[in-house]
C-alpha cells in the first residue's frame, strides 16, 4: 500500500515538474534593446529607472554625456514599426547655475511636468532639485527649484523624488544636515511660484542610519515618508526608516535591523 502511495506521489511530482517546465518555457521573454547610448550628445551611463507618460513614451536620465557633458533627461518614443527614437529634452551643464550628474529617475506631476535631482552643481554647488516644464512644439524649460549648499540643508541628492497631492517634493541627500550624514527633505511649493526647502530629518550616523545613497523615498496615504539609508543603524549595515507626518519637526522613525542569524526588530509609526 505504501509502495502504491509512493508511486502515486512520484507520478504527481513528475507531472508538476513537467507542467512547471512547460510554464517556464511558455513565459520566457526575449530582450529587445530599445536604445543604445553612445556617450555623446545623446547621453551616457543611465543608472536609474524610467517612467512612462500617458502616450507610452519613456523618460529617464543619464549621468553623463549630452550637449554640455553634464548628463541628460531623455525621452524615448515608440514608432509604428516597432523601433524607438531618442530625444534629449535637457542637457545639464557645468555653468554654475544648472545642476549636473543626475543619478535618480524623474517623476511626473498631474500637469505633465517632470521633477528630479542632480547630485552636483547648481548655484551653491551641492546638487539641485529641478523641474522640466513642457511647452509648445515639444520644447522643455528647466527651473531650478532648490540648490543645495552641503551645509544644514543637505548635499548630493542621488535618488529620485516623490510628490504629494499638493505638489510638494520629497527626497534625501547623501551628506550634509545638522550632523553631516545626510537628510530627508521637502521642497515646498509657494503660492507665488517660489519653492522653499525644509529638512525633515538630519541623520546622526548612529542608530537612525546615515548616508542615503541612490535612495528613493515613498509616501503612504497618511503622508508618512519611508526610505533606506545604506549605513548606520544598530548593526551598522543600514536601516529602513520612516518619518511620521504627525511629528515632522521632531523626527519619528521606523527602524528595521536585520541580523544574519535571522532576528529582526522593528517599531511601527505611531507606537
Secondary structure, DSSP 8 states (H G I E B T S, - for coil): -HHHHHHHHHHHHHHHHHHHHHHHHHH-----------SSTT-B---S--EE-TTS-EEEEESBBSTTSB-EEEEEEE-TTS-EEEEEEEE---SSSSEE---S--EE-TTS-EEEEESEESTTSB-EEEEEEE-GGG-EEEEEEEE--SSTT-B---S--EE-TT--EEEEESBBSSSSB-EEEEEEE-TTS-EEEEEEEE--SSTT-B---S---EE-TT--EEEEESB-STTSS-EEEEE-GGGTTT-----BEE-TTS-EE---TT-
